[in-house]
């Protein structure tokens, strides 16, 4: 039982780290996209 709880805790930590990295990369990509000059089609 203790092993299962510990395994779940490690899995949750990995999920949190993955989620944070995804959010950070998403924010960086959004900033880079916003910094790009926009050339409207004419």
Biopython code that builds the backbone (N, CA, C, O; Angstrom):
import numpy as np
from Bio.PDB.StructureBuilder import StructureBuilder

atoms = [
    (1, "UNK", "N", (0.849, -1.202, 0.000)),
    (1, "UNK", "CA", (0.000, 0.000, 0.000)),
    (1, "UNK", "C", (0.881, 1.248, 0.000)),
    (1, "UNK", "O", (0.624, 2.205, -0.730)),
    (2, "UNK", "N", (1.928, 1.220, 0.834)),
    (2, "UNK", "CA", (2.811, 2.384, 0.911)),
    (2, "UNK", "C", (3.510, 2.616, -0.423)),
    (2, "UNK", "O", (3.715, 3.756, -0.838)),
    (3, "UNK", "N", (3.875, 1.519, -1.091)),
    (3, "UNK", "CA", (4.550, 1.648, -2.379)),
    (3, "UNK", "C", (3.611, 2.281, -3.394)),
    (3, "UNK", "O", (4.034, 3.121, -4.188)),
    (4, "UNK", "N", (2.328, 1.884, -3.375)),
    (4, "UNK", "CA", (1.363, 2.440, -4.323)),
    (4, "UNK", "C", (1.202, 3.942, -4.093)),
    (4, "UNK", "O", (1.193, 4.718, -5.049)),
    (5, "UNK", "N", (1.075, 4.355, -2.837)),
    (5, "UNK", "CA", (0.916, 5.778, -2.522)),
    (5, "UNK", "C", (2.154, 6.548, -2.973)),
    (5, "UNK", "O", (2.041, 7.633, -3.544)),
    (6, "UNK", "N", (3.338, 5.983, -2.717)),
    (6, "UNK", "CA", (4.575, 6.660, -3.110)),
    (6, "UNK", "C", (4.643, 6.769, -4.629)),
    (6, "UNK", "O", (5.038, 7.805, -5.165)),
    (7, "UNK", "N", (4.255, 5.693, -5.326)),
    (7, "UNK", "CA", (4.299, 5.713, -6.792)),
    (7, "UNK", "C", (3.350, 6.767, -7.337)),
    (7, "UNK", "O", (3.680, 7.483, -8.283)),
    (8, "UNK", "N", (2.156, 6.858, -6.728)),
    (8, "UNK", "CA", (1.185, 7.871, -7.179)),
    (8, "UNK", "C", (1.757, 9.269, -6.947)),
    (8, "UNK", "O", (1.594, 10.155, -7.786)),
    (9, "UNK", "N", (2.422, 9.466, -5.819)),
    (9, "UNK", "CA", (3.005, 10.774, -5.527)),
    (9, "UNK", "C", (4.067, 11.147, -6.550)),
    (9, "UNK", "O", (4.122, 12.290, -7.004)),
    (10, "UNK", "N", (4.912, 10.184, -6.915)),
    (10, "UNK", "CA", (5.956, 10.456, -7.912)),
    (10, "UNK", "C", (5.315, 10.760, -9.257)),
    (10, "UNK", "O", (5.752, 11.667, -9.966)),
    (11, "UNK", "N", (4.277, 10.003, -9.612)),
    (11, "UNK", "CA", (3.598, 10.234, -10.892)),
    (11, "UNK", "C", (2.978, 11.628, -10.914)),
    (11, "UNK", "O", (3.039, 12.317, -11.932)),
    (12, "UNK", "N", (2.380, 12.050, -9.793)),
    (12, "UNK", "CA", (1.769, 13.379, -9.735)),
    (12, "UNK", "C", (2.842, 14.453, -9.880)),
    (12, "UNK", "O", (2.633, 15.451, -10.570)),
    (13, "UNK", "N", (4.001, 14.250, -9.228)),
    (13, "UNK", "CA", (5.082, 15.233, -9.361)),
    (13, "UNK", "C", (5.535, 15.330, -10.808)),
    (13, "UNK", "O", (5.772, 16.428, -11.311)),
    (14, "UNK", "N", (5.658, 14.180, -11.489)),
    (14, "UNK", "CA", (6.086, 14.196, -12.891)),
    (14, "UNK", "C", (5.043, 14.906, -13.745)),
    (14, "UNK", "O", (5.387, 15.664, -14.652)),
    (15, "UNK", "N", (3.763, 14.658, -13.451)),
    (15, "UNK", "CA", (2.705, 15.315, -14.224)),
    (15, "UNK", "C", (2.750, 16.820, -13.990)),
    (15, "UNK", "O", (2.586, 17.601, -14.927)),
    (16, "UNK", "N", (2.973, 17.230, -12.735)),
    (16, "UNK", "CA", (3.049, 18.666, -12.439)),
    (16, "UNK", "C", (4.216, 19.299, -13.183)),
    (16, "UNK", "O", (4.076, 20.372, -13.770)),
    (17, "UNK", "N", (5.371, 18.634, -13.159)),
    (17, "UNK", "CA", (6.549, 19.179, -13.842)),
    (17, "UNK", "C", (6.289, 19.266, -15.338)),
    (17, "UNK", "O", (6.640, 20.258, -15.977)),
    (18, "UNK", "N", (5.671, 18.223, -15.901)),
    (18, "UNK", "CA", (5.383, 18.235, -17.335)),
    (18, "UNK", "C", (4.397, 19.348, -17.659)),
    (18, "UNK", "O", (4.561, 20.053, -18.655)),
    (19, "UNK", "N", (3.372, 19.512, -16.822)),
    (19, "UNK", "CA", (2.380, 20.565, -17.060)),
    (19, "UNK", "C", (3.020, 21.942, -16.992)),
    (19, "UNK", "O", (2.735, 22.805, -17.822)),
    (20, "UNK", "N", (3.890, 22.151, -15.998)),
    (20, "UNK", "CA", (4.550, 23.455, -15.876)),
    (20, "UNK", "C", (5.429, 23.726, -17.086)),
    (20, "UNK", "O", (5.432, 24.838, -17.613)),
    (21, "UNK", "N", (6.175, 22.720, -17.533)),
    (21, "UNK", "CA", (7.052, 22.923, -18.693)),
    (21, "UNK", "C", (6.225, 23.222, -19.934)),
    (21, "UNK", "O", (6.619, 24.041, -20.765)),
    (22, "UNK", "N", (5.062, 22.550, -20.065)),
    (22, "UNK", "CA", (4.196, 22.812, -21.219)),
    (22, "UNK", "C", (3.661, 24.235, -21.156)),
    (22, "UNK", "O", (3.618, 24.929, -22.173)),
    (23, "UNK", "N", (3.251, 24.678, -19.961)),
    (23, "UNK", "CA", (2.712, 26.038, -19.816)),
    (23, "UNK", "C", (3.803, 27.066, -20.119)),
    (23, "UNK", "O", (3.559, 28.045, -20.823)),
    (24, "UNK", "N", (5.010, 26.838, -19.583)),
    (24, "UNK", "CA", (6.110, 27.788, -19.803)),
    (24, "UNK", "C", (6.463, 27.853, -21.283)),
    (24, "UNK", "O", (6.636, 28.940, -21.833)),
    (25, "UNK", "N", (6.570, 26.687, -21.933)),
    (25, "UNK", "CA", (6.910, 26.686, -23.361)),
    (25, "UNK", "C", (5.799, 27.352, -24.158)),
    (25, "UNK", "O", (6.070, 28.050, -25.135)),
    (26, "UNK", "N", (4.546, 27.141, -23.749)),
    (26, "UNK", "CA", (3.426, 27.779, -24.444)),
    (26, "UNK", "C", (3.494, 29.295, -24.309)),
    (26, "UNK", "O", (3.255, 30.019, -25.276)),
    (27, "UNK", "N", (3.819, 29.778, -23.109)),
    (27, "UNK", "CA", (3.922, 31.226, -22.909)),
    (27, "UNK", "C", (5.078, 31.797, -23.728)),
    (27, "UNK", "O", (4.950, 32.863, -24.329)),
    (28, "UNK", "N", (6.209, 31.085, -23.750)),
    (28, "UNK", "CA", (7.354, 31.570, -24.530)),
    (28, "UNK", "C", (7.009, 31.616, -26.010)),
    (28, "UNK", "O", (7.363, 32.574, -26.698)),
    (29, "UNK", "N", (6.321, 30.592, -26.510)),
    (29, "UNK", "CA", (5.945, 30.577, -27.922)),
    (29, "UNK", "C", (4.958, 31.701, -28.217)),
    (29, "UNK", "O", (5.024, 32.328, -29.274)),
    (30, "UNK", "N", (4.038, 31.957, -27.280)),
    (30, "UNK", "CA", (3.063, 33.029, -27.485)),
    (30, "UNK", "C", (3.778, 34.377, -27.534)),
    (30, "UNK", "O", (3.443, 35.224, -28.361)),
    (31, "UNK", "N", (4.762, 34.583, -26.652)),
    (31, "UNK", "CA", (5.500, 35.846, -26.656)),
    (31, "UNK", "C", (6.288, 35.994, -27.952)),
    (31, "UNK", "O", (6.325, 37.076, -28.537)),
    (32, "UNK", "N", (6.923, 34.905, -28.405)),
    (32, "UNK", "CA", (7.704, 34.969, -29.641)),
    (32, "UNK", "C", (6.784, 35.257, -30.818)),
    (32, "UNK", "O", (7.140, 36.019, -31.718)),
    (33, "UNK", "N", (5.599, 34.649, -30.814)),
    (33, "UNK", "CA", (4.657, 34.871, -31.913)),
    (33, "UNK", "C", (4.156, 36.315, -31.889)),
    (33, "UNK", "O", (3.975, 36.933, -32.938)),
    (34, "UNK", "N", (3.932, 36.853, -30.676)),
    (34, "UNK", "CA", (3.444, 38.232, -30.566)),
    (34, "UNK", "C", (4.547, 39.218, -30.973)),
    (34, "UNK", "O", (4.255, 40.311, -31.458)),
    (35, "UNK", "N", (5.806, 38.833, -30.776)),
    (35, "UNK", "CA", (6.912, 39.731, -31.113)),
    (35, "UNK", "C", (7.173, 39.752, -32.613)),
    (35, "UNK", "O", (7.802, 40.682, -33.120)),
    (36, "UNK", "N", (6.698, 38.738, -33.325)),
    (36, "UNK", "CA", (6.932, 38.705, -34.770)),
    (36, "UNK", "C", (6.134, 39.801, -35.467)),
    (36, "UNK", "O", (4.983, 40.044, -35.106)),
    (37, "UNK", "N", (6.724, 40.464, -36.456)),
    (37, "UNK", "CA", (5.980, 41.479, -37.212)),
    (37, "UNK", "C", (4.883, 40.818, -38.034)),
    (37, "UNK", "O", (5.074, 39.741, -38.598)),
    (38, "UNK", "N", (3.749, 41.470, -38.092)),
    (38, "UNK", "CA", (2.609, 40.911, -38.822)),
    (38, "UNK", "C", (2.490, 41.612, -40.167)),
    (38, "UNK", "O", (2.413, 42.839, -40.234)),
    (39, "UNK", "N", (2.477, 40.832, -41.227)),
    (39, "UNK", "CA", (2.313, 41.387, -42.574)),
    (39, "UNK", "C", (0.931, 40.991, -43.089)),
    (39, "UNK", "O", (0.752, 39.861, -43.545)),
    (40, "UNK", "N", (-0.048, 41.892, -43.028)),
    (40, "UNK", "CA", (-1.394, 41.543, -43.494)),
    (40, "UNK", "C", (-1.419, 41.336, -45.000)),
    (40, "UNK", "O", (-0.740, 42.036, -45.752)),
    (41, "UNK", "N", (-2.215, 40.361, -45.426)),
    (41, "UNK", "CA", (-2.339, 40.109, -46.867)),
    (41, "UNK", "C", (-3.138, 41.227, -47.518)),
    (41, "UNK", "O", (-4.184, 41.635, -47.014)),
    (42, "UNK", "N", (-2.635, 41.713, -48.637)),
    (42, "UNK", "CA", (-3.329, 42.804, -49.336)),
    (42, "UNK", "C", (-3.740, 42.365, -50.729)),
    (42, "UNK", "O", (-4.337, 43.144, -51.471)),
]
sb = StructureBuilder()
sb.init_structure("model")
sb.init_model(0)
sb.init_chain("A")
sb.init_seg("    ")
for serial, (resi, resn, name, xyz) in enumerate(atoms, 1):
    if name == "N":
        sb.init_residue(resn, " ", resi, " ")
    sb.init_atom(name, np.array(xyz, "f"), 0.0, 1.0, " ", f" {name:<3s}", serial, name[0])
structure = sb.get_structure()
